[in-house]
Amino acid sequence: MAQQSQELIKELKKTGERITPIRRALLENFCNHPKPQTPQELLSYLEKKGLMANKTTVYRQLEILVQLGLIKEINFSDRSKRYEMASKEHHHHLICQNCKKVEDINLDNDLDKQEKKIWQKHHFKVLQHSLEFFGLCSKCQ
């Protein structure tokens, strides 16, 4: 098990949460596969590990991990929900419309300046933003 997942499990224990085999496997998966993943991808991963879970169980576990601040939910504009580690730096995503591959992208000039302009002009405090680029990856072009 990776060092990062061991640290997350320690955090869970401190909160009094049980460390079930499914939670442990989900945390290990998020640590080993940092790209955003759908609940269906996570369910397939659990099945490959020999852990029997249904969709409801996976959603319940994801909700708990989000509430604990260990992972975050990402709502892409294509209406698909994905989940990734919460500790990652702010970033955006490239999404292939053909194969559904998702790639993280860091923008050199992030949107902090735009958020400040929004505050100055509209007195609207941006709490978070999401930016996705949809297109075709190099394999699907």
C-alpha positions as MATLAB code, in Angstrom:
seq = 'MAQQSQELIKELKKTGERITPIRRALLENFCNHPKPQTPQELLSYLEKKGLMANKTTVYRQLEILVQLGLIKEINFSDRSKRYEMASKEHHHHLICQNCKKVEDINLDNDLDKQEKKIWQKHHFKVLQHSLEFFGLCSKCQ';
ca = [
       0.000    0.000    0.000;
       1.309    3.459   -0.880;
       2.462    5.833    1.833;
      -0.225    8.349    0.887;
      -3.055    5.843    1.316;
      -1.641    4.794    4.710;
      -1.748    8.443    5.817;
      -5.341    8.781    4.632;
      -6.322    5.648    6.530;
      -4.742    7.128    9.678;
      -6.825   10.283    9.155;
      -9.964    8.181    8.831;
      -9.173    6.307   12.036;
      -8.742    9.621   13.894;
     -12.269   10.632   12.911;
     -13.612    7.356   14.265;
     -14.557    6.061   10.816;
     -14.337    2.340   10.159;
     -11.751    1.150    7.685;
     -13.766   -1.269    5.595;
     -12.125   -3.258    2.774;
     -14.074   -1.188    0.240;
     -12.948    2.141    1.741;
      -9.368    0.929    1.900;
      -9.498   -0.203   -1.738;
     -11.064    3.090   -2.885;
      -8.411    5.148   -1.112;
      -5.627    2.983   -2.549;
      -7.149    3.394   -6.005;
      -7.349    7.179   -5.713;
      -3.732    7.315   -4.539;
      -2.483    5.034   -7.320;
      -4.661    6.464  -10.127;
      -4.859   10.229   -9.721;
      -7.069   10.889  -12.762;
     -10.760   11.658  -12.134;
     -12.826    8.470  -12.124;
     -16.518    7.734  -12.528;
     -18.447    5.656   -9.992;
     -18.749    2.927  -12.645;
     -14.963    2.840  -13.114;
     -14.563    2.561   -9.351;
     -17.126   -0.235   -9.178;
     -15.219   -2.133  -11.895;
     -11.991   -1.629   -9.956;
     -13.543   -3.074   -6.793;
     -14.864   -6.076   -8.717;
     -11.379   -6.733  -10.165;
     -10.039   -6.676   -6.601;
     -12.615   -9.326   -5.664;
     -14.688   -6.957   -3.526;
     -18.412   -7.264   -3.993;
     -20.143   -3.890   -3.943;
     -23.167   -2.428   -5.633;
     -23.630    1.059   -7.038;
     -25.396    2.288   -3.892;
     -22.491    1.168   -1.703;
     -19.960    2.902   -3.950;
     -21.966    6.148   -3.975;
     -22.361    6.006   -0.189;
     -18.624    5.504    0.298;
     -17.800    8.308   -2.132;
     -20.182   10.650   -0.303;
     -18.495    9.889    3.022;
     -15.006   10.403    1.579;
     -16.124   13.728    0.062;
     -17.640   14.867    3.387;
     -14.389   13.985    5.139;
     -12.473   16.097    2.605;
     -10.360   13.202    1.323;
     -11.698   13.241   -2.225;
     -13.633   15.760   -4.264;
     -16.489   15.454   -6.685;
     -16.077   16.993  -10.110;
     -19.150   17.727  -12.202;
     -18.106   17.957  -15.809;
     -20.170   19.918  -18.289;
     -21.083   16.642  -19.982;
     -23.100   15.908  -16.805;
     -20.810   13.112  -15.681;
     -19.604   13.014  -12.088;
     -16.055   11.995  -11.403;
     -13.989   11.809   -8.248;
     -10.340   12.522   -7.500;
      -8.055   13.182   -4.540;
      -8.873   16.427   -2.766;
      -5.243   17.208   -2.016;
      -4.319   17.888   -5.627;
      -3.471   21.442   -6.702;
      -6.182   23.315   -8.539;
      -6.215   22.235  -12.163;
      -8.480   21.820  -15.165;
      -9.247   18.893  -17.465;
      -8.979   17.814  -21.097;
     -11.780   15.384  -21.956;
     -11.830   13.263  -25.100;
     -15.370   13.081  -26.436;
     -14.629    9.793  -28.183;
     -12.769    7.533  -25.714;
     -13.681    9.569  -22.586;
     -10.040    9.845  -21.486;
      -9.548   12.628  -18.940;
      -6.236   14.402  -18.566;
      -5.291   17.003  -15.964;
      -3.962   20.298  -17.242;
      -2.412   23.181  -15.314;
      -2.805   26.581  -16.864;
       0.240   28.838  -16.578;
      -1.908   31.863  -16.030;
      -4.730   30.513  -13.889;
      -8.009   32.326  -13.407;
      -7.178   34.090  -10.127;
      -6.913   37.443  -11.897;
     -10.285   36.924  -13.564;
     -11.864   36.056  -10.212;
     -10.499   39.316   -8.759;
     -11.960   41.250  -11.704;
     -15.319   39.555  -11.155;
     -15.231   40.673   -7.522;
     -14.285   44.253   -8.442;
     -16.894   44.603  -11.171;
     -19.816   42.559   -9.803;
     -19.052   42.137   -6.083;
     -19.493   38.416   -6.636;
     -17.214   36.229   -4.552;
     -16.169   33.151   -6.536;
     -15.809   30.168   -4.222;
     -14.756   27.728   -6.915;
     -14.718   27.364  -10.662;
     -14.524   24.561  -13.167;
     -13.066   24.622  -16.641;
     -13.031   21.651  -18.978;
     -11.844   21.402  -22.553;
     -13.766   18.898  -24.705;
     -12.287   17.551  -27.910;
     -10.378   14.579  -29.307;
      -7.196   13.153  -27.821;
      -4.221   12.321  -30.061;
      -5.298    8.656  -30.375;
      -8.849    9.516  -31.457;
      -8.030   12.233  -34.012;
];
